Amino acid sequence: MLGLGNNLNELKMRIQKIQDEISQLGSPEPVMPEMINATNALRLNDYLTKSDEKKTTLNAAYDDYTRQLEQIISSLLSIQVDLKDIIKAEASIIDAHESGQTEKKTRVKPKK
């Protein structure tokens, strides 16, 4: 479980780095009237290409981050079910002991 937390932190740092890179791109350069339209279009295309690449990378990082969170939540829910089963078993043992019955103690094996 600790490894998942470390991986999650790495993904958060990766997301922050990509967001910083997108911020550093700034906004597209303004149209320069002294240049022909084709040149202005090429400059804008270059900016949009870089921006789209960064945003695609950012989406992939968020996808990885989401998968890690889902895995952690799934593990936590599994642990919660196991703990409920253990508590129920312990409660039944305590009840049996208090009522004077001699039941066998059962040991709940955690799921893996």
DOMI-489386 format. One record per atom (N, C-alpha, C, O): residue in three letters; x, y, z. Coordinates in steps of 0.2 Angstrom, whole numbers, padded with zeros to 4 digits, always signed. Layout:
ALAXYZ/...
% end
This chain:
MET+0004-0006+0000/MET+0000+0000+0000/MET+0004+0006+0000/MET+0003+0011-0003/LEU+0010+0006+0003/LEU+0015+0012+0004/LEU+0017+0013-0003/LEU+0018+0019-0005/GLY+0019+0008-0007/GLY+0021+0009-0014/GLY+0016+0013-0018/GLY+0018+0017-0023/LEU+0010+0012-0017/LEU+0004+0015-0021/LEU+0005+0023-0019/LEU+0004+0027-0024/GLY+0006+0024-0013/GLY+0006+0031-0011/GLY+0012+0035-0014/GLY+0011+0041-0016/ASN+0018+0032-0014/ASN+0023+0034-0017/ASN+0022+0036-0025/ASN+0024+0041-0028/ASN+0019+0031-0028/ASN+0018+0031-0035/ASN+0013+0037-0036/ASN+0013+0040-0041/LEU+0008+0038-0032/LEU+0003+0043-0033/LEU+0007+0050-0032/LEU+0005+0055-0036/ASN+0011+0051-0028/ASN+0015+0057-0027/ASN+0019+0058-0033/ASN+0020+0064-0035/GLU+0022+0053-0036/GLU+0026+0054-0042/GLU+0021+0056-0048/GLU+0023+0061-0052/LEU+0015+0053-0048/LEU+0011+0055-0053/LEU+0008+0063-0052/LEU+0008+0067-0057/LYS+0007+0065-0046/LYS+0006+0072-0044/LYS+0011+0076-0047/LYS+0010+0082-0049/MET+0017+0075-0045/MET+0023+0079-0047/MET+0023+0079-0055/MET+0025+0084-0058/ARG+0022+0074-0058/ARG+0022+0073-0066/ARG+0017+0078-0069/ARG+0018+0082-0073/ILE+0011+0078-0066/ILE+0005+0082-0068/ILE+0007+0089-0067/ILE+0006+0093-0071/GLN+0010+0091-0061/GLN+0012+0098-0060/GLN+0017+0100-0064/GLN+0017+0106-0067/LYS+0022+0096-0066/LYS+0027+0098-0071/LYS+0024+0100-0078/LYS+0026+0104-0081/ILE+0020+0095-0080/ILE+0016+0096-0087/ILE+0012+0103-0086/ILE+0012+0106-0091/GLN+0009+0104-0081/GLN+0005+0110-0080/GLN+0009+0116-0081/GLN+0007+0121-0084/ASP+0015+0116-0078/ASP+0020+0121-0078/ASP+0022+0122-0085/ASP+0023+0128-0087/GLU+0024+0117-0088/GLU+0026+0117-0095/GLU+0021+0121-0100/GLU+0022+0125-0104/ILE+0014+0119-0099/ILE+0009+0122-0103/ILE+0009+0129-0101/ILE+0008+0133-0105/SER+0009+0131-0095/SER+0009+0138-0093/SER+0015+0142-0096/SER+0014+0148-0098/GLN+0021+0139-0096/GLN+0026+0142-0099/GLN+0026+0143-0107/GLN+0029+0148-0110/LEU+0021+0139-0110/LEU+0020+0141-0117/LEU+0016+0147-0118/LEU+0017+0151-0123/GLY+0013+0149-0113/GLY+0009+0156-0113/GLY+0004+0156-0118/GLY+0001+0150-0120/SER+0002+0161-0121/SER-0003+0161-0126/SER+0000+0162-0133/SER+0006+0164-0134/PRO-0004+0161-0139/PRO-0001+0161-0145/PRO+0002+0168-0147/PRO-0001+0173-0144/GLU+0007+0169-0150/GLU+0010+0176-0152/GLU+0005+0179-0156/GLU+0001+0176-0160/PRO+0004+0186-0155/PRO-0001+0190-0159/PRO+0001+0190-0167/PRO+0007+0189-0168/VAL-0004+0191-0171/VAL-0002+0191-0178/VAL+0002+0197-0179/VAL+0000+0203-0176/MET+0007+0197-0183/MET+0011+0202-0185/MET+0009+0205-0192/MET+0010+0201-0197/PRO+0007+0211-0192/PRO+0005+0213-0199/PRO+0010+0213-0204/PRO+0008+0213-0210/GLU+0016+0214-0202/GLU+0022+0214-0207/GLU+0023+0208-0210/GLU+0027+0207-0215/MET+0020+0202-0207/MET+0021+0195-0210/MET+0015+0193-0214/MET+0010+0196-0213/ILE+0016+0189-0219/ILE+0011+0187-0223/ILE+0007+0182-0219/ILE+0009+0179-0214/ASN+0001+0181-0221/ASN-0004+0177-0218/ASN-0002+0170-0217/ASN-0003+0167-0212/ALA+0002+0167-0222/ALA+0004+0160-0221/ALA+0010+0160-0216/ALA+0010+0155-0212/THR+0014+0164-0215/THR+0019+0164-0209/THR+0015+0165-0203/THR+0017+0161-0198/ASN+0010+0169-0202/ASN+0007+0169-0196/ASN+0003+0163-0194/ASN+0003+0161-0189/ALA+0000+0160-0200/ALA-0003+0153-0199/ALA+0002+0148-0197/ALA+0000+0144-0192/LEU+0008+0148-0199/LEU+0013+0143-0197/LEU+0015+0144-0190/LEU+0016+0139-0186/ARG+0016+0150-0188/ARG+0018+0152-0181/ARG+0012+0149-0176/ARG+0014+0146-0171/LEU+0006+0151-0178/LEU+0000+0148-0174/LEU+0000+0141-0174/LEU-0001+0138-0169/ASN+0001+0138-0179/ASN+0001+0130-0180/ASN+0007+0127-0175/ASN+0005+0122-0172/ASP+0012+0130-0175/ASP+0018+0128-0171/ASP+0016+0128-0164/ASP+0017+0124-0160/TYR+0013+0134-0162/TYR+0011+0135-0155/TYR+0006+0129-0153/TYR+0006+0126-0148/LEU+0001+0129-0157/LEU-0005+0124-0156/LEU-0002+0117-0156/LEU-0005+0113-0152/THR+0003+0115-0160/THR+0005+0108-0160/THR+0009+0107-0153/THR+0008+0102-0150/LYS+0013+0112-0151/LYS+0016+0111-0144/LYS+0011+0111-0139/LYS+0012+0106-0134/SER+0006+0115-0139/SER+0001+0115-0134/SER-0003+0108-0134/SER-0004+0106-0128/ASP-0005+0106-0139/ASP-0009+0100-0140/ASP-0005+0094-0137/ASP-0007+0089-0134/GLU+0002+0094-0139/GLU+0006+0088-0136/GLU+0006+0088-0129/GLU+0006+0083-0126/LYS+0007+0094-0126/LYS+0008+0095-0119/LYS+0001+0093-0115/LYS+0001+0089-0110/LYS-0005+0095-0118/LYS-0011+0093-0116/LYS-0013+0086-0116/LYS-0016+0083-0112/THR-0010+0083-0122/THR-0011+0075-0122/THR-0007+0072-0117/THR-0010+0067-0114/THR-0001+0074-0116/THR+0003+0071-0110/THR+0000+0072-0104/THR+0000+0068-0100/LEU-0003+0078-0103/LEU-0007+0079-0096/LEU-0013+0075-0095/LEU-0014+0072-0090/ASN-0016+0074-0101/ASN-0022+0069-0100/ASN-0020+0062-0099/ASN-0023+0059-0095/ALA-0014+0060-0101/ALA-0012+0053-0100/ALA-0010+0053-0093/ALA-0011+0048-0089/ALA-0007+0058-0090/ALA-0004+0058-0083/ALA-0011+0058-0078/ALA-0011+0054-0073/TYR-0016+0061-0080/TYR-0022+0061-0076/TYR-0025+0054-0076/TYR-0028+0052-0072/ASP-0025+0051-0082/ASP-0027+0044-0083/ASP-0024+0039-0078/ASP-0027+0035-0075/ASP-0017+0040-0078/ASP-0013+0036-0074/ASP-0015+0037-0066/ASP-0015+0032-0062/TYR-0015+0043-0065/TYR-0017+0046-0058/TYR-0024+0043-0056/TYR-0025+0040-0050/THR-0029+0043-0060/THR-0035+0041-0059/THR-0035+0033-0058/THR-0038+0031-0053/ARG-0031+0030-0062/ARG-0031+0022-0061/ARG-0028+0020-0054/ARG-0030+0016-0051/GLN-0023+0024-0052/GLN-0020+0023-0046/GLN-0025+0024-0040/GLN-0025+0020-0035/LEU-0028+0030-0041/LEU-0033+0031-0035/LEU-0039+0026-0035/LEU-0041+0024-0030/GLU-0041+0023-0041/GLU-0046+0018-0041/GLU-0043+0012-0038/GLU-0047+0008-0034/GLN-0037+0010-0039/GLN-0034+0004-0036/GLN-0033+0005-0028/GLN-0034+0000-0025/ILE-0031+0011-0026/ILE-0031+0012-0019/ILE-0038+0011-0016/ILE-0038+0008-0011/ILE-0043+0014-0019/ILE-0050+0014-0016/ILE-0052+0007-0016/ILE-0055+0004-0011/SER-0051+0003-0021/SER-0052-0004-0021/SER-0049-0008-0016/SER-0052-0012-0012/SER-0043-0007-0015/SER-0039-0010-0009/SER-0042-0008-0002/SER-0043-0012+0002/LEU-0044-0002-0001/LEU-0046+0000+0005/LEU-0053-0003+0006/LEU-0055-0005+0012/LEU-0057-0003+0001/LEU-0064-0006+0002/LEU-0063-0014+0003/LEU-0067-0016+0007/SER-0058-0017+0000/SER-0057-0024+0002/SER-0055-0025+0009/SER-0057-0029+0013/ILE-0051-0021+0011/ILE-0048-0021+0018/ILE-0054-0019+0023/ILE-0055-0023+0028/GLN-0059-0015+0021/GLN-0064-0013+0025/GLN-0069-0019+0026/GLN-0071-0021+0032/VAL-0070-0023+0021/VAL-0074-0029+0021/VAL-0071-0034+0026/VAL-0074-0037+0030/ASP-0064-0035+0025/ASP-0061-0040+0029/ASP-0061-0038+0036/ASP-0062-0042+0041/LEU-0060-0032+0038/LEU-0061-0029+0045/LEU-0068-0031+0048/LEU-0068-0033+0053/LYS-0073-0029+0044/LYS-0080-0031+0046/LYS-0081-0038+0048/LYS-0084-0040+0053/ASP-0078-0043+0043/ASP-0078-0050+0045/ASP-0075-0052+0051/ASP-0077-0056+0055/ILE-0069-0049+0052/ILE-0065-0050+0058/ILE-0069-0048+0064/ILE-0069-0051+0069/ILE-0072-0042+0064/ILE-0075-0039+0070/ILE-0082-0043+0071/ILE-0083-0045+0077/LYS-0085-0046+0066/LYS-0091-0050+0067/LYS-0089-0057+0070/LYS-0092-0059+0075/ALA-0083-0059+0068/ALA-0081-0066+0071/ALA-0079-0065+0078/ALA-0080-0069+0082/GLU-0075-0059+0080/GLU-0073-0058+0086/GLU-0079-0057+0091/GLU-0079-0059+0097/ALA-0084-0053+0088/ALA-0090-0052+0092/ALA-0094-0058+0094/ALA-0096-0059+0099/SER-0094-0063+0089/SER-0098-0069+0090/SER-0094-0073+0095/SER-0097-0077+0099/ILE-0087-0073+0095/ILE-0083-0077+0100/ILE-0084-0074+0107/ILE-0085-0077+0112/ILE-0085-0067+0108/ILE-0086-0064+0114/ILE-0093-0065+0117/ILE-0093-0067+0123/ASP-0098-0065+0112/ASP-0104-0067+0114/ASP-0105-0074+0117/ASP-0108-0075+0122/ALA-0102-0079+0113/ALA-0102-0086+0115/ALA-0098-0087+0122/ALA-0101-0090+0126/HIS-0093-0083+0123/HIS-0089-0084+0129/HIS-0093-0081+0135/HIS-0094-0084+0140/GLU-0097-0075+0134/GLU-0100-0072+0139/GLU-0107-0076+0141/GLU-0109-0076+0147/SER-0110-0079+0136/SER-0116-0083+0137/SER-0114-0090+0140/SER-0118-0094+0142/GLY-0107-0092+0141/GLY-0105-0098+0144/GLY-0105-0104+0139/GLY-0104-0109+0141/GLN-0106-0102+0133/GLN-0105-0108+0128/GLN-0098-0109+0126/GLN-0094-0104+0127/THR-0096-0115+0124/THR-0089-0116+0122/THR-0089-0118+0115/THR-0089-0124+0113/GLU-0089-0113+0111/GLU-0088-0114+0104/GLU-0081-0114+0102/GLU-0077-0111+0106/LYS-0080-0117+0097/LYS-0073-0116+0094/LYS-0071-0109+0092/LYS-0075-0106+0089/LYS-0065-0107+0093/LYS-0063-0101+0090/LYS-0061-0102+0083/LYS-0058-0106+0081/THR-0064-0097+0079/THR-0063-0098+0072/THR-0058-0092+0070/THR-0059-0086+0073/ARG-0054-0093+0066/ARG-0049-0088+0064/ARG-0051-0086+0057/ARG-0051-0090+0052/VAL-0052-0080+0056/VAL-0054-0077+0049/VAL-0047-0076+0045/VAL-0043-0072+0048/LYS-0046-0079+0040/LYS-0040-0078+0035/LYS-0042-0072+0031/LYS-0047-0071+0027/PRO-0037-0067+0031/PRO-0038-0061+0027/PRO-0038-0063+0019/PRO-0034-0067+0018/LYS-0042-0059+0015/LYS-0041-0061+0008/LYS-0035-0057+0005/LYS-0033-0052+0008/LYS-0032-0060+0000/LYS-0027-0057-0003/LYS-0028-0054-0010/LYS-0024-0052-0013/
% end
